[in-house]
Amino acid sequence: MYTRILKVLLAVATISIFAAASLHAEDTGITTEKGKIVAKVNGTGISTNDFDRSVAVAKNQFATVGSPGGDQSNVEKEVLDRLIDIELMLQNAGKRGIVIEDVMVANMLKSFKEQFDENNTFNSFLETNSITEEEVKGQMRNQLVLQELQVVLAKEFAEKNTVSDEKVKAFYDSNVDRFNQPEQVRASHILIKVDSDGDEAASQKARDEIEAIQQKVTLGEDFSELARANSSCPSSAQGGDLGFFGKGQMVKPFEDAAFALKPGETSGIVETQFGYHLIKMAEKKDAGIVPFEDVKQRISDYLSQLQLDMAQQEYTKGLRDKAEITTLIKFD
């Protein structure tokens, strides 16, 4: 089980390998000098090349998700902090005796090269990003080391941070309001879709089709098989089963019809913006507190993840507390 923090560290570790070929060092917004370093971690330097590439890709990722603004220096500082953490973890992995075989790096490089074609070659990637093949192999080796360390740490953290049944029950009892469940129904449906820009003839054709299916249901044909064969909804693969849902999760006409049914009943034809439906009620759950046994595993997983995240934070803090770290770059 990997912690979210470890995933973030790995993401930063790999972005300078897989940087888009259009990204350049000048995109970082901080002036650095090629061949220099931006920080020292126990005497080992973090190069400006790695820093510049990592910041450029990080900013590009922010822009991609619609967040190009904000405090850019904060992005740069965060990247440097993560690169320092990565270097500390790499050094710790070395002390633990974690070694990556050359063949694993070769296979990873081979797979990476296969992503390129004659119009976008691996050599052009190296030139554009001012990186050598040996540097790429080095970063790939680091990525594999971190992945192996991740497995080791996750096992250690899990062994030290078990969640007892008593803790799970105590959390449930202390947060009972979180488990207040509204009324829910489980239903299946058959949808004959009508395009929003369809004409009257198309709508009538869909109506005739759902009426024919309704007749088959009335005559006793299996609802789920009819859904698999006829429904336009992706739920057709499950025989039309939509699982449990509460009020406010479906469009109003569908919701009203579903909640008005009794278990085992099938609705009349229901028209919504999506088309025509037949709805079969399977099960109803009244509003109330979800029983402890129904959420026990979910609570246990949640508490385990919290403890693993805290253990990872303590791990990285412990590495930093014992390290000699010198930052050679200033942020505005």
C-alpha positions in Angstrom: 0.0 0.0 0.0 1.6 3.2 -1.2 1.1 6.5 0.7 0.0 9.6 -1.2 3.2 11.4 -0.2 5.4 8.7 -1.7 3.4 9.0 -4.9 4.1 12.7 -5.0 7.8 12.1 -4.5 7.9 9.6 -7.3 6.0 11.9 -9.6 8.6 14.6 -9.1 11.4 12.0 -9.5 10.1 11.1 -12.9 9.0 14.4 -14.4 12.5 15.4 -15.5 12.8 12.1 -17.4 9.5 12.4 -19.3 9.5 16.1 -19.8 7.8 17.3 -22.9 10.3 18.1 -25.7 8.9 21.6 -26.0 9.9 22.5 -22.4 13.1 24.4 -21.8 15.0 25.6 -18.8 14.1 29.2 -19.4 10.5 28.3 -18.7 11.2 28.1 -14.9 11.3 31.8 -14.3 14.5 31.5 -12.1 17.9 32.2 -13.5 20.2 29.3 -13.1 23.5 28.4 -14.7 24.0 25.1 -16.6 26.4 22.8 -14.9 25.9 24.4 -11.5 23.9 23.1 -8.5 21.0 24.6 -6.6 21.4 22.7 -3.4 23.7 20.2 -1.5 22.3 17.2 0.4 25.0 15.6 2.6 27.6 16.8 0.1 25.7 15.6 -3.0 24.6 18.3 -5.4 21.2 18.8 -7.0 21.9 20.1 -10.5 20.3 23.1 -12.0 19.4 21.0 -15.1 17.3 18.7 -13.0 15.8 21.6 -11.1 15.0 23.6 -14.2 13.4 20.6 -16.0 11.3 19.7 -13.0 10.0 23.2 -12.4 9.2 23.6 -16.1 7.1 20.4 -16.2 5.5 21.2 -12.8 4.3 24.6 -14.1 3.1 23.0 -17.3 1.1 20.5 -15.3 -0.5 23.3 -13.3 -1.4 25.2 -16.5 -2.8 22.0 -18.0 -5.3 21.6 -15.1 -6.3 25.2 -15.3 -4.1 26.7 -12.7 -1.4 28.7 -14.6 -1.5 31.6 -12.1 -0.7 31.6 -8.4 2.6 32.0 -6.6 5.2 30.7 -9.1 8.1 30.9 -6.6 6.1 28.7 -4.3 6.0 26.1 -7.1 9.8 26.3 -7.5 10.4 26.1 -3.8 8.1 23.1 -3.5 9.9 21.3 -6.4 13.3 21.9 -4.7 12.0 20.6 -1.4 10.8 17.5 -3.1 14.1 17.0 -5.0 15.9 17.3 -1.6 13.5 14.7 -0.2 14.2 12.4 -3.1 17.9 12.7 -2.7 17.6 11.9 1.0 15.5 8.9 0.1 18.0 7.7 -2.5 20.8 8.0 0.0 18.8 6.1 2.5 18.0 3.4 -0.1 21.8 3.1 -0.6 22.3 2.5 3.1 19.6 -0.1 3.0 21.5 -2.0 0.3 18.8 -1.4 -2.4 20.5 -2.1 -5.8 18.9 -2.0 -9.3 20.2 -4.5 -11.9 21.5 -2.9 -15.1 19.1 -5.1 -17.1 16.1 -3.4 -15.4 17.4 0.0 -16.4 18.1 -1.2 -20.0 14.5 -2.6 -20.3 13.0 0.7 -19.0 15.1 2.7 -21.5 14.1 0.4 -24.3 10.4 0.9 -23.5 10.9 4.7 -23.3 12.7 4.8 -26.7 9.8 2.9 -28.3 7.5 5.8 -27.6 9.4 7.9 -30.2 9.0 7.8 -34.0 10.8 9.2 -37.1 9.2 12.6 -36.6 10.0 12.8 -32.9 13.2 10.9 -32.2 14.8 10.0 -29.0 17.9 12.0 -30.0 15.8 15.1 -30.6 14.3 14.6 -27.2 17.9 14.6 -25.7 18.9 17.7 -27.6 15.8 19.7 -26.8 16.0 18.9 -23.1 19.8 19.3 -22.9 20.1 15.9 -21.4 22.3 12.9 -22.3 21.3 9.3 -22.5 23.5 8.5 -19.5 21.6 11.1 -17.5 18.3 9.6 -18.6 19.5 6.1 -17.5 20.6 7.6 -14.2 17.2 9.1 -13.5 15.5 5.9 -14.5 17.7 4.0 -12.1 16.8 6.5 -9.4 13.1 6.0 -10.2 13.5 2.2 -9.9 15.4 2.6 -6.6 12.6 4.8 -5.2 10.0 2.3 -6.3 11.8 -0.5 -4.5 12.2 1.7 -1.4 8.5 2.5 -1.6 7.7 -1.2 -1.2 10.1 -1.6 1.7 8.8 1.4 3.5 5.2 0.6 2.9 5.7 -2.9 4.5 7.6 -1.4 7.5 4.9 1.3 8.0 2.1 -1.2 7.8 3.8 -3.5 10.3 4.3 -0.7 12.8 0.9 1.0 12.3 -1.7 -1.7 12.5 -5.3 -0.5 13.2 -7.0 -2.4 15.9 -10.7 -3.3 15.9 -11.0 -1.1 19.1 -9.7 1.9 17.2 -12.0 1.3 14.4 -15.0 1.0 16.7 -14.0 4.1 18.7 -13.8 6.1 15.5 -17.3 4.9 14.5 -18.7 5.8 17.9 -17.1 9.2 17.9 -18.2 10.1 14.4 -21.6 8.4 14.2 -23.1 11.4 12.4 -20.8 10.7 9.4 -22.6 7.5 8.9 -26.2 8.9 8.7 -27.5 7.4 5.5 -30.5 8.9 3.7 -33.2 6.7 2.1 -31.8 4.8 -0.8 -33.1 2.4 -3.5 -31.5 -0.1 -5.7 -33.0 -0.3 -9.2 -32.4 -1.5 -12.7 -33.6 0.2 -15.8 -33.9 -0.1 -19.6 -33.2 3.1 -21.6 -34.2 3.7 -25.1 -32.2 6.8 -25.9 -33.7 9.8 -27.8 -31.2 12.4 -29.1 -31.9 15.9 -27.9 -31.8 17.1 -31.5 -34.0 14.3 -32.8 -37.2 14.9 -34.6 -40.7 13.7 -33.8 -40.3 10.6 -35.9 -37.2 9.5 -34.0 -39.0 10.1 -30.7 -42.0 8.0 -31.8 -39.7 5.2 -33.0 -38.1 5.2 -29.5 -41.5 5.2 -27.9 -42.6 2.3 -30.0 -39.5 0.3 -29.0 -39.9 0.9 -25.3 -43.6 -0.1 -25.5 -42.6 -3.4 -27.2 -40.1 -4.1 -24.5 -42.7 -3.2 -21.8 -45.0 -5.8 -23.3 -42.2 -8.4 -23.1 -41.7 -7.5 -19.4 -45.5 -7.9 -18.8 -45.4 -11.3 -20.4 -42.7 -12.4 -17.9 -39.5 -12.1 -19.9 -36.4 -11.5 -17.8 -35.9 -7.8 -17.1 -32.1 -8.0 -16.9 -31.8 -9.9 -20.1 -34.0 -7.4 -21.9 -31.7 -4.7 -20.5 -28.6 -6.4 -21.8 -30.1 -6.8 -25.2 -31.8 -3.4 -25.6 -30.8 -0.7 -23.2 -28.7 2.3 -24.4 -27.3 2.9 -21.0 -23.8 1.5 -20.1 -25.5 -0.2 -17.2 -26.8 -2.7 -19.7 -23.6 -4.7 -19.2 -24.9 -5.3 -15.6 -28.4 -6.1 -16.7 -29.4 -2.5 -16.2 -28.4 -2.5 -12.5 -27.7 1.0 -11.2 -26.8 0.0 -7.7 -28.0 2.0 -4.7 -28.7 5.7 -5.1 -30.3 8.4 -3.0 -32.5 11.3 -3.8 -30.8 14.0 -5.8 -28.6 11.6 -7.7 -30.9 11.0 -10.6 -32.9 13.3 -12.8 -36.2 14.2 -11.1 -38.7 12.2 -13.2 -36.5 9.1 -12.9 -36.1 9.6 -9.2 -39.8 10.1 -8.5 -40.7 7.0 -10.4 -38.0 4.8 -8.7 -38.8 5.9 -5.2 -42.5 5.4 -5.7 -42.0 1.6 -6.5 -42.0 -1.3 -4.1 -39.3 -4.0 -4.3 -40.0 -6.2 -7.2 -42.3 -3.7 -9.0 -41.7 -2.3 -12.5 -42.6 1.2 -13.5 -44.6 2.3 -16.4 -42.8 4.2 -19.2 -40.8 7.1 -17.7 -39.7 10.0 -20.0 -36.6 12.0 -19.2 -34.2 14.2 -21.1 -32.3 11.0 -22.0 -35.2 9.1 -23.5 -37.7 6.5 -22.4 -37.1 4.2 -19.4 -38.5 1.2 -17.7 -37.5 1.0 -14.0 -37.5 -2.1 -11.8 -37.1 -1.7 -8.1 -34.8 -4.3 -6.4 -34.3 -3.1 -2.9 -34.9 -0.2 -0.5 -32.9 1.0 2.4 -34.6 3.3 4.9 -32.9 6.4 6.2 -30.8 5.8 9.3 -27.3 5.1 10.7 -25.3 2.7 8.7 -24.5 -0.4 10.8 -20.9 -0.6 12.1 -20.3 -3.9 10.3 -21.2 -2.3 6.9 -18.5 0.4 7.3 -15.9 -1.4 9.4 -13.5 -2.1 6.6 -13.9 1.4 5.1 -13.0 3.0 8.4 -10.1 0.6 8.9 -8.7 1.5 5.4 -9.1 5.2 6.2 -7.3 5.1 9.5 -4.6 2.9 8.0 -4.0 5.5 5.3 -3.8 8.3 7.8 -1.3 6.4 9.9 0.8 5.6 6.8 0.8 9.2 5.7 1.9 10.3 9.2 4.6 7.6 9.2 5.9 8.8 5.8 6.0 12.4 7.1 8.0 11.3 10.2 10.3 9.3 8.0 11.2 12.2 5.7 11.4 14.6 8.7 13.8 12.2 10.3 16.0 12.1 7.2 16.1 15.9 7.1 16.8 16.3 10.8 20.0 14.2 10.4 21.1 15.7 7.1 23.3 18.6 6.2 21.3 20.5 3.6 22.5 23.7 1.9 20.2 25.7 -0.5 22.1 27.7 -3.0 19.2 29.5 -4.7 17.0 32.3 -3.4 13.3 32.6 -4.0 11.4 35.9 -4.3 
